[in-house]
Amino acid sequence: MNTEQVTIVCLIKAKQATKNQVKKELINLTKMTRLETGNMNHDLHISVADDSLFIIYENWRNQAALDNHMSQPYFKDFIAKEGELLERPVDGKICRIMK
């Protein structure tokens, strides 16, 4: 089992018409994620240049913790609404700290 810390950076581009709903959904997702075992941080940002572009920066203790997060109902519910709420699918990048 991989015990290395995992970092995720996600770009989330809302449709102009749904940006306020996306913001509310992401605030709720952030609150729920921060309660999960294995979550080290989950920080939600909004672009200064584009108020429909959200960025999430999060760290997980290991891949198993991230896998558990991705199986949570509230996470799956948000992803299921991508086509309705977002201009394009969530662009998530999984990263590891360079040593």
C-alpha positions in Angstrom: 0.0 0.0 0.0 1.3 3.4 -1.0 1.7 5.6 2.2 3.0 8.7 0.4 1.1 12.0 0.8 -1.0 12.8 -2.3 -1.7 16.4 -3.5 -4.6 17.3 -5.8 -5.0 20.5 -7.8 -8.4 20.8 -9.5 -9.6 23.5 -11.9 -13.4 23.8 -12.0 -14.9 26.0 -14.6 -18.6 26.8 -14.0 -21.0 28.0 -16.6 -21.8 31.7 -16.2 -25.4 30.9 -15.4 -24.5 28.4 -12.7 -21.5 29.9 -11.1 -23.4 30.8 -7.8 -24.8 27.3 -7.5 -21.3 25.8 -8.2 -19.8 28.1 -5.5 -22.4 26.9 -2.9 -21.9 23.3 -3.9 -18.1 23.6 -3.6 -18.3 25.4 -0.2 -20.4 22.4 1.0 -18.0 19.9 -0.6 -15.1 21.6 1.2 -16.8 21.5 4.6 -17.6 17.7 4.2 -14.1 16.9 2.8 -12.3 18.6 5.7 -14.1 16.2 8.1 -12.8 13.1 6.3 -10.1 10.9 7.9 -6.9 11.3 5.9 -7.6 14.8 4.7 -4.8 17.1 5.6 -6.3 20.2 3.9 -8.8 21.2 1.3 -8.6 24.8 0.2 -11.1 26.3 -2.2 -10.0 29.3 -4.2 -11.7 31.5 -6.8 -9.8 33.2 -9.7 -9.3 36.9 -9.4 -9.6 37.2 -13.2 -12.6 34.9 -13.7 -15.3 34.5 -11.0 -16.5 31.3 -12.6 -13.2 29.5 -12.2 -12.6 27.7 -9.0 -9.4 26.0 -7.9 -9.1 23.4 -5.2 -5.8 22.5 -3.5 -5.9 19.5 -1.2 -3.6 17.1 0.5 -4.3 13.5 1.5 -2.2 11.3 3.9 -2.1 8.6 1.2 -3.8 7.2 -1.9 -6.2 5.1 0.1 -7.5 8.3 1.8 -8.0 9.9 -1.6 -9.7 6.8 -2.9 -12.1 6.9 0.0 -12.9 10.5 -0.6 -13.7 9.9 -4.2 -16.2 7.2 -3.2 -18.2 9.5 -0.9 -21.8 10.2 -1.9 -21.4 14.0 -1.8 -18.4 13.8 -4.0 -20.1 11.5 -6.5 -23.2 13.8 -6.5 -21.1 16.8 -7.5 -19.3 14.9 -10.3 -22.7 13.6 -11.6 -23.8 17.3 -12.1 -20.7 18.2 -14.2 -22.6 18.4 -17.5 -25.3 20.5 -16.0 -23.2 22.9 -14.0 -19.7 23.1 -15.6 -18.3 24.3 -18.9 -16.0 21.3 -19.0 -15.3 18.3 -16.8 -13.3 18.9 -13.6 -9.6 19.1 -14.5 -7.9 17.4 -11.5 -4.2 16.7 -11.3 -2.7 14.2 -8.9 0.7 15.3 -7.7 3.4 14.1 -5.3 6.0 16.2 -3.5 9.4 16.1 -5.2 12.2 14.9 -2.9 
